[in-house]
Amino acid sequence: MAMETGSKSRILVIGATGTLGRNLVRASLAAGHSTFALVREPAFSDPQKSLLLRSFSADGVNILKGSLQDFQSLLEAVKQVDVVICAVPSNQTLNQKLLIQAIKEAGCIKRFVPSEFGADPDKVQILGMDHGHYEMKTEIRRCIENEGIPYTYISCNLLMRYLLPSLVQPGLNAPPRDKITIFGDGNVKAVSIMDIDVATFTICTIDDPRTLDTVLYLRPPGNVYSMNELVEMWEMKIGKMLEKVYVPEEQLLRIIQETPFPSNRHFIFIYSAFIKGDHTYFSIDSSGLDGCKLYPHVKYTTVSEYLDSLL
Ligand SMILES: NC(=O)c1ccc[n+]([C@@H]2O[C@H](COP(=O)([O-])OP(=O)(O)OC[C@H]3O[C@@H](n4cnc5c(N)ncnc54)[C@H](OP(=O)(O)O)[C@@H]3O)[C@@H](O)[C@H]2O)c1
């Protein structure tokens, strides 16, 4: 087992060429951690990804070849670090089981952050309608806990890039300027946050004993809004009132049922966030830790600032 050289943990990011993963790599470097990236072979011949990898190397990232399907590559990578952060897409969730085996066998990992980065899978109230999206994340949690691997789960709720670019209007690429659809009564609050801010909060937890074996919730005060509040904010910014079309819960459920998966995914996440209130219906204090209270120094992009960028 390699020895830790500094006081800061060495961090391995799996999924480093991805949208969240590249932000995790940058946040890790910015915080002064020795940073490793496990990268799949095809990324080296992809023009954009190879450029990214070259810039990572120039910044001191140790690039390792491997994949979640290759146990030996995982074991070798894991043995070189103290902390593993995984940011692979949700269709790879269960493939983290081999990684868990490698972490167990290596025996040197002080903390594992599995690929979650959404609503808390143990809290969501839409089980059975999301085609296993959250159930698989829960299964990985239980594997980690059963193996006795130290962990931190990051529950960041929605990434801003997911529904906010259209102001929660599936099928649109920008917020509407005439007519807007509001799901439910529009009063249920949901949380959105930028990838880079999720990455910064995640890296803050790494050497923080308070965040060991618990869930870190990200619910920044400037990022918790209902659809009615989002629309009102947008109207103020564009100086115009929008025509509102309300889609009640029963109608949204019908849309979800009648639209084949995965085309109905956006509607499922809207139902979870803006009708069931899965981001905000429970108190953080009874379930884990509040990232904004632990790390008040982190400057995050607010929803209002994000909407300004769409004007
Ligand atoms: N809350 C939200 O609103 C929201 C929205 C989107 C995503 N997320 C979550 O954020 C996390 C990251 O998602 P993302 O959108 O940033 O992902 P992404 O951009 O699709 O990137 C995925 C990364 O994983 C790598 N990867 C995929 N399969 C792999 C395998 N078998 N072995 C090793 N590496 C593999 C990819 O490598 P290659 O370059 O080789 O393809 C890429 O680096 C996930 O947990 C996802 O559920 C949350």
PDBQT file of the ligand as one rigid body, heavy atoms in Angstrom, charges set to zero:
ROOT
HETATM    1  N1  LIG A 401     -29.057  15.538  -9.973  1.00  0.00    +0.000 N 
HETATM    2  C1  LIG A 401     -29.056  15.749 -11.266  1.00  0.00    +0.000 C 
HETATM    3  O1  LIG A 401     -29.821  16.590 -11.764  1.00  0.00    +0.000 OA
HETATM    4  C2  LIG A 401     -28.109  14.995 -12.126  1.00  0.00    +0.000 A 
HETATM    5  C3  LIG A 401     -28.059  15.211 -13.506  1.00  0.00    +0.000 A 
HETATM    6  C4  LIG A 401     -27.102  14.518 -14.254  1.00  0.00    +0.000 A 
HETATM    7  C5  LIG A 401     -26.234  13.623 -13.610  1.00  0.00    +0.000 A 
HETATM    8  N2  LIG A 401     -26.339  13.438 -12.270  1.00  0.00    +0.000 N 
HETATM    9  C6  LIG A 401     -25.446  12.492 -11.568  1.00  0.00    +0.000 C 
HETATM   10  O2  LIG A 401     -24.104  12.971 -11.653  1.00  0.00    +0.000 OA
HETATM   11  C7  LIG A 401     -23.198  11.878 -11.749  1.00  0.00    +0.000 C 
HETATM   12  C8  LIG A 401     -22.299  12.069 -12.955  1.00  0.00    +0.000 C 
HETATM   13  O3  LIG A 401     -23.078  12.255 -14.097  1.00  0.00    +0.000 OA
HETATM   14  P1  LIG A 401     -22.570  13.093 -15.355  1.00  0.00    +0.000 P 
HETATM   15  O4  LIG A 401     -23.796  13.574 -16.064  1.00  0.00    +0.000 OA
HETATM   16  O5  LIG A 401     -21.543  14.102 -14.927  1.00  0.00    +0.000 OA
HETATM   17  O6  LIG A 401     -21.879  11.947 -16.209  1.00  0.00    +0.000 OA
HETATM   18  P2  LIG A 401     -21.249  12.050 -17.685  1.00  0.00    +0.000 P 
HETATM   19  O7  LIG A 401     -21.028  13.462 -18.079  1.00  0.00    +0.000 OA
HETATM   20  O8  LIG A 401     -22.080  11.197 -18.572  1.00  0.00    +0.000 OA
HETATM   21  O9  LIG A 401     -19.814  11.390 -17.478  1.00  0.00    +0.000 OA
HETATM   22  C9  LIG A 401     -19.688  10.074 -17.156  1.00  0.00    +0.000 C 
HETATM   23  C10 LIG A 401     -18.238   9.735 -16.864  1.00  0.00    +0.000 C 
HETATM   24  O10 LIG A 401     -18.212   8.383 -16.416  1.00  0.00    +0.000 OA
HETATM   25  C11 LIG A 401     -17.276   7.671 -17.214  1.00  0.00    +0.000 C 
HETATM   26  N3  LIG A 401     -17.715   6.281 -17.322  1.00  0.00    +0.000 N 
HETATM   27  C12 LIG A 401     -18.877   5.810 -17.832  1.00  0.00    +0.000 A 
HETATM   28  N4  LIG A 401     -18.912   4.469 -17.740  1.00  0.00    +0.000 NA
HETATM   29  C13 LIG A 401     -17.746   4.099 -17.153  1.00  0.00    +0.000 A 
HETATM   30  C14 LIG A 401     -17.175   2.849 -16.801  1.00  0.00    +0.000 A 
HETATM   31  N5  LIG A 401     -17.832   1.728 -17.018  1.00  0.00    +0.000 N 
HETATM   32  N6  LIG A 401     -15.950   2.841 -16.223  1.00  0.00    +0.000 NA
HETATM   33  C15 LIG A 401     -15.273   3.976 -15.986  1.00  0.00    +0.000 A 
HETATM   34  N7  LIG A 401     -15.747   5.192 -16.313  1.00  0.00    +0.000 NA
HETATM   35  C16 LIG A 401     -16.977   5.251 -16.879  1.00  0.00    +0.000 A 
HETATM   36  C17 LIG A 401     -17.260   8.387 -18.548  1.00  0.00    +0.000 C 
HETATM   37  O11 LIG A 401     -16.054   8.078 -19.209  1.00  0.00    +0.000 OA
HETATM   38  P3  LIG A 401     -15.832   8.141 -20.810  1.00  0.00    +0.000 P 
HETATM   39  O12 LIG A 401     -15.246   9.484 -21.080  1.00  0.00    +0.000 OA
HETATM   40  O13 LIG A 401     -14.904   7.024 -21.076  1.00  0.00    +0.000 OA
HETATM   41  O14 LIG A 401     -17.193   7.947 -21.447  1.00  0.00    +0.000 OA
HETATM   42  C18 LIG A 401     -17.325   9.829 -18.081  1.00  0.00    +0.000 C 
HETATM   43  O15 LIG A 401     -16.062  10.250 -17.631  1.00  0.00    +0.000 OA
HETATM   44  C19 LIG A 401     -24.072  10.610 -11.756  1.00  0.00    +0.000 C 
HETATM   45  O16 LIG A 401     -24.146  10.118 -10.439  1.00  0.00    +0.000 OA
HETATM   46  C20 LIG A 401     -25.439  11.104 -12.188  1.00  0.00    +0.000 C 
HETATM   47  O17 LIG A 401     -26.506  10.328 -11.673  1.00  0.00    +0.000 OA
HETATM   48  C21 LIG A 401     -27.238  14.116 -11.518  1.00  0.00    +0.000 A 
ENDROOT
TORSDOF 0
